[in-house]
Amino acid sequence: MSVLDVIKTRRSIRKYQSKPVEEEKLLQVLEAGRLAPAANNAQEWKFIAVRDPELIKKLVPACGGQSFVGEAPVVLVICADGEEKIMYCGQPARAIDCSIALSFMILEAAELGLGTCWLGYFSNDKVKRVLNIPADKNVVAVTPLGYANESPAPRPRKSVDEVVAYDGWK
Ligand SMILES: Cc1cc2nc3c(=O)[nH]c(=O)nc-3n(C[C@H](O)[C@H](O)[C@H](O)COP(=O)(O)O)c2cc1C
């Protein structure tokens, strides 16, 4: 599939099969994150692949009780490895870097036939406690990873005219 085809067919998945994710596929997803661009190529991130069913169970309340997190055989926890750095443009480098890495990972997962669902609704402190993440690190995003047990229709998107402008804000 072309990158655009993967982008077009990816969906947020909120129902998972218990079927395990093959080691090779997990490694390919993690590799997509490892190769993502980062500000100053700092790569100040850590991608925690949670496979222990007991830990995954504990992540459900840490993710606001989103029960589908507990269905997935793998949960990826994307952490900024160190303090946030605000770039000259005013934007947070580590959060952006981690977001790009996870974007690459969810697309690679989709290419491999695996479902994900980017989660922003989680408690940074609770996820850190479950996974023994040091106090000076931050969890930027979480996603379950596994085979989908649903085929959601595409969610609506704004039109090109609404989101694109040429030669200035219009
Ligand atoms: C930053 C961010 C946070 C999100 N947080 C959640 C979440 O906590 N729970 C959830 O079910 N979906 C979450 N989503 C998924 C969005 O609801 C979903 O991407 C959006 O509705 C579009 O649907 P699609 O991904 O299937 O195209 C999040 C997505 C993003 C990008």
The ligand as a MOL file (V3000), in Angstrom:
LIG
                    3D

  0  0  0     0  0            999 V3000
M  V30 BEGIN CTAB
M  V30 COUNTS 31 33 0 0 0
M  V30 BEGIN ATOM
M  V30 1 C -4.1590 13.3580 20.6320 0
M  V30 2 C -5.2620 12.3360 20.5050 0
M  V30 3 C -5.8990 11.8740 21.6480 0
M  V30 4 C -6.8940 10.8900 21.5450 0
M  V30 5 N -7.4210 10.3540 22.6950 0
M  V30 6 C -8.3140 9.3480 22.5980 0
M  V30 7 C -8.7530 8.6720 23.7670 0
M  V30 8 O -8.3100 8.9300 24.8880 0
M  V30 9 N -9.6700 7.6860 23.6160 0
M  V30 10 C -10.1500 7.3060 22.3800 0
M  V30 11 O -10.9780 6.3920 22.3380 0
M  V30 12 N -9.7190 7.9110 21.2470 0
M  V30 13 C -8.8050 8.9040 21.3200 0
M  V30 14 N -8.3180 9.4770 20.1820 0
M  V30 15 C -8.7670 9.0020 18.8630 0
M  V30 16 C -9.6540 10.0350 18.1530 0
M  V30 17 O -10.9220 10.0390 18.7540 0
M  V30 18 C -9.7480 9.6340 16.6510 0
M  V30 19 O -8.4610 9.7130 16.0810 0
M  V30 20 C -10.6810 10.5490 15.8770 0
M  V30 21 O -12.0050 10.4090 16.3440 0
M  V30 22 C -10.6760 10.2160 14.3650 0
M  V30 23 O -10.9870 8.8610 14.1540 0
M  V30 24 P -9.9900 7.9060 13.3730 0
M  V30 25 O -8.6980 7.8560 14.1490 0
M  V30 26 O -10.6600 6.5460 13.3140 0
M  V30 27 O -9.7790 8.4770 12.0080 0
M  V30 28 C -7.3180 10.4230 20.2630 0
M  V30 29 C -6.6540 10.8970 19.1120 0
M  V30 30 C -5.6400 11.8170 19.2300 0
M  V30 31 C -4.9060 12.2560 17.9820 0
M  V30 END ATOM
M  V30 BEGIN BOND
M  V30 1 1 1 2
M  V30 2 1 2 3
M  V30 3 2 2 30
M  V30 4 2 3 4
M  V30 5 1 4 5
M  V30 6 1 4 28
M  V30 7 2 5 6
M  V30 8 1 6 7
M  V30 9 1 6 13
M  V30 10 2 7 8
M  V30 11 1 7 9
M  V30 12 1 9 10
M  V30 13 2 10 11
M  V30 14 1 10 12
M  V30 15 2 12 13
M  V30 16 1 13 14
M  V30 17 1 14 15
M  V30 18 1 14 28
M  V30 19 1 15 16
M  V30 20 1 16 17
M  V30 21 1 16 18
M  V30 22 1 18 19
M  V30 23 1 18 20
M  V30 24 1 20 21
M  V30 25 1 20 22
M  V30 26 1 22 23
M  V30 27 1 23 24
M  V30 28 2 24 25
M  V30 29 1 24 26
M  V30 30 1 24 27
M  V30 31 2 28 29
M  V30 32 1 29 30
M  V30 33 1 30 31
M  V30 END BOND
M  V30 END CTAB
M  END
